């Protein structure tokens, strides 16, 4: 489990969320490489720009969990402009100070291998998704 902070590459917004590490999704990249954020509340400027290639992982707090995330959002929403779980990038330093001071956050970015493995997983998933129906149709009709 951990709390991530991702930054929009198009506008000055950051998103704070959580991801549970499992055998099937062993790095935080798996949270947004396939599921993206089209189904969550987000700022109007980025409503159609919340896929993996639109975002950059900038922090990953491995020692924090979903209850910390909930408390953090409650705390931040009293002070900062927000839309859903998105906050203005200009507040990042203040937010980081809160995470480090109030929650004893420990940041550790995933390795390049974890990033590459997530990309491979995503590619394989999409190959299966798009080729499986064609294979199925061929079996049925040929």
mmCIF file of the C-alpha atoms, coordinates in Angstrom:
data_MODEL
# 
_entry.id   MODEL 
# 
loop_
_atom_site.group_PDB 
_atom_site.id 
_atom_site.type_symbol 
_atom_site.label_atom_id 
_atom_site.label_alt_id 
_atom_site.label_comp_id 
_atom_site.label_asym_id 
_atom_site.label_entity_id 
_atom_site.label_seq_id 
_atom_site.pdbx_PDB_ins_code 
_atom_site.Cartn_x 
_atom_site.Cartn_y 
_atom_site.Cartn_z 
_atom_site.occupancy 
_atom_site.B_iso_or_equiv 
_atom_site.pdbx_formal_charge 
_atom_site.auth_seq_id 
_atom_site.auth_comp_id 
_atom_site.auth_asym_id 
_atom_site.auth_atom_id 
_atom_site.pdbx_PDB_model_num 
ATOM 1   C CA . UNK A 1 1   ? 0.000   0.000   0.000   1.00 0.00 ? 1   UNK A CA 1 
ATOM 2   C CA . UNK A 1 2   ? 1.128   3.527   -0.566  1.00 0.00 ? 2   UNK A CA 1 
ATOM 3   C CA . UNK A 1 3   ? 0.051   7.031   -1.477  1.00 0.00 ? 3   UNK A CA 1 
ATOM 4   C CA . UNK A 1 4   ? 1.072   8.507   -4.814  1.00 0.00 ? 4   UNK A CA 1 
ATOM 5   C CA . UNK A 1 5   ? 1.221   12.038  -6.145  1.00 0.00 ? 5   UNK A CA 1 
ATOM 6   C CA . UNK A 1 6   ? 0.976   12.416  -9.896  1.00 0.00 ? 6   UNK A CA 1 
ATOM 7   C CA . UNK A 1 7   ? 1.239   15.618  -11.911 1.00 0.00 ? 7   UNK A CA 1 
ATOM 8   C CA . UNK A 1 8   ? -0.654  16.533  -15.033 1.00 0.00 ? 8   UNK A CA 1 
ATOM 9   C CA . UNK A 1 9   ? 1.732   17.217  -17.917 1.00 0.00 ? 9   UNK A CA 1 
ATOM 10  C CA . UNK A 1 10  ? -0.761  19.663  -19.448 1.00 0.00 ? 10  UNK A CA 1 
ATOM 11  C CA . UNK A 1 11  ? -1.938  21.862  -16.579 1.00 0.00 ? 11  UNK A CA 1 
ATOM 12  C CA . UNK A 1 12  ? -0.825  22.724  -13.064 1.00 0.00 ? 12  UNK A CA 1 
ATOM 13  C CA . UNK A 1 13  ? -2.751  20.046  -11.175 1.00 0.00 ? 13  UNK A CA 1 
ATOM 14  C CA . UNK A 1 14  ? -1.623  17.139  -9.007  1.00 0.00 ? 14  UNK A CA 1 
ATOM 15  C CA . UNK A 1 15  ? -3.614  14.125  -7.856  1.00 0.00 ? 15  UNK A CA 1 
ATOM 16  C CA . UNK A 1 16  ? -3.192  12.326  -4.562  1.00 0.00 ? 16  UNK A CA 1 
ATOM 17  C CA . UNK A 1 17  ? -4.391  8.741   -4.337  1.00 0.00 ? 17  UNK A CA 1 
ATOM 18  C CA . UNK A 1 18  ? -3.513  5.280   -3.062  1.00 0.00 ? 18  UNK A CA 1 
ATOM 19  C CA . UNK A 1 19  ? -2.500  1.965   -4.566  1.00 0.00 ? 19  UNK A CA 1 
ATOM 20  C CA . UNK A 1 20  ? -2.292  -1.459  -2.996  1.00 0.00 ? 20  UNK A CA 1 
ATOM 21  C CA . UNK A 1 21  ? 0.725   -3.469  -4.109  1.00 0.00 ? 21  UNK A CA 1 
ATOM 22  C CA . UNK A 1 22  ? -0.220  -7.055  -5.047  1.00 0.00 ? 22  UNK A CA 1 
ATOM 23  C CA . UNK A 1 23  ? 1.360   -9.881  -7.027  1.00 0.00 ? 23  UNK A CA 1 
ATOM 24  C CA . UNK A 1 24  ? -0.731  -8.901  -10.042 1.00 0.00 ? 24  UNK A CA 1 
ATOM 25  C CA . UNK A 1 25  ? -0.033  -5.177  -9.667  1.00 0.00 ? 25  UNK A CA 1 
ATOM 26  C CA . UNK A 1 26  ? 3.416   -4.999  -8.074  1.00 0.00 ? 26  UNK A CA 1 
ATOM 27  C CA . UNK A 1 27  ? 4.107   -1.298  -8.605  1.00 0.00 ? 27  UNK A CA 1 
ATOM 28  C CA . UNK A 1 28  ? 2.225   1.977   -8.370  1.00 0.00 ? 28  UNK A CA 1 
ATOM 29  C CA . UNK A 1 29  ? 2.430   2.384   -12.150 1.00 0.00 ? 29  UNK A CA 1 
ATOM 30  C CA . UNK A 1 30  ? -0.186  -0.342  -12.496 1.00 0.00 ? 30  UNK A CA 1 
ATOM 31  C CA . UNK A 1 31  ? -2.702  2.001   -10.828 1.00 0.00 ? 31  UNK A CA 1 
ATOM 32  C CA . UNK A 1 32  ? -2.780  4.422   -13.686 1.00 0.00 ? 32  UNK A CA 1 
ATOM 33  C CA . UNK A 1 33  ? -1.210  2.718   -16.686 1.00 0.00 ? 33  UNK A CA 1 
ATOM 34  C CA . UNK A 1 34  ? -4.396  0.848   -17.543 1.00 0.00 ? 34  UNK A CA 1 
ATOM 35  C CA . UNK A 1 35  ? -7.230  2.219   -15.401 1.00 0.00 ? 35  UNK A CA 1 
ATOM 36  C CA . UNK A 1 36  ? -6.325  5.875   -15.946 1.00 0.00 ? 36  UNK A CA 1 
ATOM 37  C CA . UNK A 1 37  ? -8.539  8.481   -14.303 1.00 0.00 ? 37  UNK A CA 1 
ATOM 38  C CA . UNK A 1 38  ? -11.428 9.078   -16.684 1.00 0.00 ? 38  UNK A CA 1 
ATOM 39  C CA . UNK A 1 39  ? -13.944 7.804   -14.137 1.00 0.00 ? 39  UNK A CA 1 
ATOM 40  C CA . UNK A 1 40  ? -12.890 10.115  -11.296 1.00 0.00 ? 40  UNK A CA 1 
ATOM 41  C CA . UNK A 1 41  ? -13.793 13.731  -10.641 1.00 0.00 ? 41  UNK A CA 1 
ATOM 42  C CA . UNK A 1 42  ? -11.109 15.955  -12.107 1.00 0.00 ? 42  UNK A CA 1 
ATOM 43  C CA . UNK A 1 43  ? -10.587 19.580  -13.143 1.00 0.00 ? 43  UNK A CA 1 
ATOM 44  C CA . UNK A 1 44  ? -12.346 20.647  -16.344 1.00 0.00 ? 44  UNK A CA 1 
ATOM 45  C CA . UNK A 1 45  ? -9.046  21.553  -18.041 1.00 0.00 ? 45  UNK A CA 1 
ATOM 46  C CA . UNK A 1 46  ? -7.808  17.972  -17.914 1.00 0.00 ? 46  UNK A CA 1 
ATOM 47  C CA . UNK A 1 47  ? -11.050 16.007  -18.135 1.00 0.00 ? 47  UNK A CA 1 
ATOM 48  C CA . UNK A 1 48  ? -9.899  14.315  -21.363 1.00 0.00 ? 48  UNK A CA 1 
ATOM 49  C CA . UNK A 1 49  ? -6.188  14.300  -20.484 1.00 0.00 ? 49  UNK A CA 1 
ATOM 50  C CA . UNK A 1 50  ? -5.854  11.839  -17.613 1.00 0.00 ? 50  UNK A CA 1 
ATOM 51  C CA . UNK A 1 51  ? -4.325  8.778   -19.254 1.00 0.00 ? 51  UNK A CA 1 
ATOM 52  C CA . UNK A 1 52  ? -0.897  7.347   -18.513 1.00 0.00 ? 52  UNK A CA 1 
ATOM 53  C CA . UNK A 1 53  ? 0.868   9.506   -21.123 1.00 0.00 ? 53  UNK A CA 1 
ATOM 54  C CA . UNK A 1 54  ? -0.737  12.652  -19.700 1.00 0.00 ? 54  UNK A CA 1 
ATOM 55  C CA . UNK A 1 55  ? 0.608   12.124  -16.175 1.00 0.00 ? 55  UNK A CA 1 
ATOM 56  C CA . UNK A 1 56  ? 3.899   11.893  -14.316 1.00 0.00 ? 56  UNK A CA 1 
ATOM 57  C CA . UNK A 1 57  ? 4.435   10.082  -11.039 1.00 0.00 ? 57  UNK A CA 1 
ATOM 58  C CA . UNK A 1 58  ? 6.339   12.527  -8.836  1.00 0.00 ? 58  UNK A CA 1 
ATOM 59  C CA . UNK A 1 59  ? 6.017   10.976  -5.346  1.00 0.00 ? 59  UNK A CA 1 
ATOM 60  C CA . UNK A 1 60  ? 5.280   7.528   -3.932  1.00 0.00 ? 60  UNK A CA 1 
ATOM 61  C CA . UNK A 1 61  ? 4.947   7.262   -0.149  1.00 0.00 ? 61  UNK A CA 1 
ATOM 62  C CA . UNK A 1 62  ? 5.370   3.577   0.589   1.00 0.00 ? 62  UNK A CA 1 
ATOM 63  C CA . UNK A 1 63  ? 4.652   3.761   4.320   1.00 0.00 ? 63  UNK A CA 1 
ATOM 64  C CA . UNK A 1 64  ? 1.248   5.455   4.078   1.00 0.00 ? 64  UNK A CA 1 
ATOM 65  C CA . UNK A 1 65  ? -2.107  3.771   3.563   1.00 0.00 ? 65  UNK A CA 1 
ATOM 66  C CA . UNK A 1 66  ? -5.692  4.528   2.616   1.00 0.00 ? 66  UNK A CA 1 
ATOM 67  C CA . UNK A 1 67  ? -6.579  5.841   6.087   1.00 0.00 ? 67  UNK A CA 1 
ATOM 68  C CA . UNK A 1 68  ? -3.679  8.306   5.855   1.00 0.00 ? 68  UNK A CA 1 
ATOM 69  C CA . UNK A 1 69  ? -4.877  9.347   2.423   1.00 0.00 ? 69  UNK A CA 1 
ATOM 70  C CA . UNK A 1 70  ? -8.394  9.964   3.744   1.00 0.00 ? 70  UNK A CA 1 
ATOM 71  C CA . UNK A 1 71  ? -7.117  12.101  6.647   1.00 0.00 ? 71  UNK A CA 1 
ATOM 72  C CA . UNK A 1 72  ? -4.770  13.995  4.335   1.00 0.00 ? 72  UNK A CA 1 
ATOM 73  C CA . UNK A 1 73  ? -7.578  14.862  1.912   1.00 0.00 ? 73  UNK A CA 1 
ATOM 74  C CA . UNK A 1 74  ? -9.762  16.056  4.800   1.00 0.00 ? 74  UNK A CA 1 
ATOM 75  C CA . UNK A 1 75  ? -6.915  18.269  5.991   1.00 0.00 ? 75  UNK A CA 1 
ATOM 76  C CA . UNK A 1 76  ? -6.004  19.636  2.538   1.00 0.00 ? 76  UNK A CA 1 
ATOM 77  C CA . UNK A 1 77  ? -9.567  20.419  1.485   1.00 0.00 ? 77  UNK A CA 1 
ATOM 78  C CA . UNK A 1 78  ? -9.884  22.862  4.374   1.00 0.00 ? 78  UNK A CA 1 
ATOM 79  C CA . UNK A 1 79  ? -7.034  24.966  3.012   1.00 0.00 ? 79  UNK A CA 1 
ATOM 80  C CA . UNK A 1 80  ? -6.435  24.423  -0.712  1.00 0.00 ? 80  UNK A CA 1 
ATOM 81  C CA . UNK A 1 81  ? -8.382  24.693  -3.931  1.00 0.00 ? 81  UNK A CA 1 
ATOM 82  C CA . UNK A 1 82  ? -9.321  21.217  -5.129  1.00 0.00 ? 82  UNK A CA 1 
ATOM 83  C CA . UNK A 1 83  ? -11.454 19.235  -7.544  1.00 0.00 ? 83  UNK A CA 1 
ATOM 84  C CA . UNK A 1 84  ? -12.039 15.663  -6.415  1.00 0.00 ? 84  UNK A CA 1 
ATOM 85  C CA . UNK A 1 85  ? -8.593  14.430  -5.374  1.00 0.00 ? 85  UNK A CA 1 
ATOM 86  C CA . UNK A 1 86  ? -6.781  17.002  -7.532  1.00 0.00 ? 86  UNK A CA 1 
ATOM 87  C CA . UNK A 1 87  ? -4.988  20.041  -6.084  1.00 0.00 ? 87  UNK A CA 1 
ATOM 88  C CA . UNK A 1 88  ? -3.153  22.964  -7.636  1.00 0.00 ? 88  UNK A CA 1 
ATOM 89  C CA . UNK A 1 89  ? 0.516   22.226  -8.318  1.00 0.00 ? 89  UNK A CA 1 
ATOM 90  C CA . UNK A 1 90  ? 1.528   25.527  -6.700  1.00 0.00 ? 90  UNK A CA 1 
ATOM 91  C CA . UNK A 1 91  ? 0.611   23.982  -3.307  1.00 0.00 ? 91  UNK A CA 1 
ATOM 92  C CA . UNK A 1 92  ? 2.860   20.933  -3.736  1.00 0.00 ? 92  UNK A CA 1 
ATOM 93  C CA . UNK A 1 93  ? 5.609   22.111  -1.347  1.00 0.00 ? 93  UNK A CA 1 
ATOM 94  C CA . UNK A 1 94  ? 3.086   22.838  1.397   1.00 0.00 ? 94  UNK A CA 1 
ATOM 95  C CA . UNK A 1 95  ? 1.404   19.470  0.813   1.00 0.00 ? 95  UNK A CA 1 
ATOM 96  C CA . UNK A 1 96  ? 4.752   17.671  0.969   1.00 0.00 ? 96  UNK A CA 1 
ATOM 97  C CA . UNK A 1 97  ? 5.611   19.444  4.224   1.00 0.00 ? 97  UNK A CA 1 
ATOM 98  C CA . UNK A 1 98  ? 2.324   18.198  5.705   1.00 0.00 ? 98  UNK A CA 1 
ATOM 99  C CA . UNK A 1 99  ? 2.956   14.642  4.488   1.00 0.00 ? 99  UNK A CA 1 
ATOM 100 C CA . UNK A 1 100 ? 6.510   14.576  5.877   1.00 0.00 ? 100 UNK A CA 1 
ATOM 101 C CA . UNK A 1 101 ? 5.733   16.366  9.132   1.00 0.00 ? 101 UNK A CA 1 
ATOM 102 C CA . UNK A 1 102 ? 2.244   15.133  10.077  1.00 0.00 ? 102 UNK A CA 1 
ATOM 103 C CA . UNK A 1 103 ? 2.331   11.655  8.516   1.00 0.00 ? 103 UNK A CA 1 
ATOM 104 C CA . UNK A 1 104 ? 6.055   10.827  8.588   1.00 0.00 ? 104 UNK A CA 1 
ATOM 105 C CA . UNK A 1 105 ? 5.913   10.110  4.870   1.00 0.00 ? 105 UNK A CA 1 
ATOM 106 C CA . UNK A 1 106 ? 8.740   8.122   3.328   1.00 0.00 ? 106 UNK A CA 1 
ATOM 107 C CA . UNK A 1 107 ? 9.057   8.723   -0.399  1.00 0.00 ? 107 UNK A CA 1 
ATOM 108 C CA . UNK A 1 108 ? 10.582  6.192   -2.747  1.00 0.00 ? 108 UNK A CA 1 
ATOM 109 C CA . UNK A 1 109 ? 10.009  6.223   -6.483  1.00 0.00 ? 109 UNK A CA 1 
ATOM 110 C CA . UNK A 1 110 ? 9.686   2.899   -8.260  1.00 0.00 ? 110 UNK A CA 1 
ATOM 111 C CA . UNK A 1 111 ? 12.622  1.672   -10.352 1.00 0.00 ? 111 UNK A CA 1 
ATOM 112 C CA . UNK A 1 112 ? 12.901  1.924   -14.115 1.00 0.00 ? 112 UNK A CA 1 
ATOM 113 C CA . UNK A 1 113 ? 12.413  -1.856  -14.230 1.00 0.00 ? 113 UNK A CA 1 
ATOM 114 C CA . UNK A 1 114 ? 9.074   -1.509  -12.446 1.00 0.00 ? 114 UNK A CA 1 
ATOM 115 C CA . UNK A 1 115 ? 8.068   1.143   -14.980 1.00 0.00 ? 115 UNK A CA 1 
ATOM 116 C CA . UNK A 1 116 ? 9.131   -1.055  -17.919 1.00 0.00 ? 116 UNK A CA 1 
ATOM 117 C CA . UNK A 1 117 ? 7.355   -4.103  -16.475 1.00 0.00 ? 117 UNK A CA 1 
ATOM 118 C CA . UNK A 1 118 ? 4.145   -2.099  -16.123 1.00 0.00 ? 118 UNK A CA 1 
ATOM 119 C CA . UNK A 1 119 ? 4.442   -0.982  -19.750 1.00 0.00 ? 119 UNK A CA 1 
ATOM 120 C CA . UNK A 1 120 ? 4.914   -4.595  -20.889 1.00 0.00 ? 120 UNK A CA 1 
ATOM 121 C CA . UNK A 1 121 ? 1.903   -5.674  -18.818 1.00 0.00 ? 121 UNK A CA 1 
ATOM 122 C CA . UNK A 1 122 ? -0.192  -2.895  -20.343 1.00 0.00 ? 122 UNK A CA 1 
ATOM 123 C CA . UNK A 1 123 ? 0.879   -3.806  -23.880 1.00 0.00 ? 123 UNK A CA 1 
ATOM 124 C CA . UNK A 1 124 ? 0.086   -7.482  -23.339 1.00 0.00 ? 124 UNK A CA 1 
ATOM 125 C CA . UNK A 1 125 ? -3.278  -6.623  -21.826 1.00 0.00 ? 125 UNK A CA 1 
ATOM 126 C CA . UNK A 1 126 ? -4.237  -4.536  -24.844 1.00 0.00 ? 126 UNK A CA 1 
ATOM 127 C CA . UNK A 1 127 ? -3.044  -7.168  -27.296 1.00 0.00 ? 127 UNK A CA 1 
ATOM 128 C CA . UNK A 1 128 ? -5.266  -9.703  -25.581 1.00 0.00 ? 128 UNK A CA 1 
ATOM 129 C CA . UNK A 1 129 ? -8.173  -7.291  -25.451 1.00 0.00 ? 129 UNK A CA 1 
ATOM 130 C CA . UNK A 1 130 ? -8.050  -6.389  -29.132 1.00 0.00 ? 130 UNK A CA 1 
ATOM 131 C CA . UNK A 1 131 ? -6.957  -9.702  -30.656 1.00 0.00 ? 131 UNK A CA 1 
ATOM 132 C CA . UNK A 1 132 ? -9.054  -12.078 -28.581 1.00 0.00 ? 132 UNK A CA 1 
ATOM 133 C CA . UNK A 1 133 ? -12.379 -11.143 -30.257 1.00 0.00 ? 133 UNK A CA 1 
ATOM 134 C CA . UNK A 1 134 ? -10.842 -11.696 -33.716 1.00 0.00 ? 134 UNK A CA 1 
ATOM 135 C CA . UNK A 1 135 ? -9.502  -15.101 -32.719 1.00 0.00 ? 135 UNK A CA 1 
ATOM 136 C CA . UNK A 1 136 ? -12.868 -15.993 -31.195 1.00 0.00 ? 136 UNK A CA 1 
ATOM 137 C CA . UNK A 1 137 ? -14.693 -14.954 -34.370 1.00 0.00 ? 137 UNK A CA 1 
ATOM 138 C CA . UNK A 1 138 ? -12.319 -17.020 -36.512 1.00 0.00 ? 138 UNK A CA 1 
ATOM 139 C CA . UNK A 1 139 ? -12.971 -20.099 -34.370 1.00 0.00 ? 139 UNK A CA 1 
ATOM 140 C CA . UNK A 1 140 ? -16.728 -19.615 -34.610 1.00 0.00 ? 140 UNK A CA 1 
ATOM 141 C CA . UNK A 1 141 ? -16.965 -19.002 -38.335 1.00 0.00 ? 141 UNK A CA 1 
ATOM 142 C CA . UNK A 1 142 ? -14.089 -20.935 -39.868 1.00 0.00 ? 142 UNK A CA 1 
# 
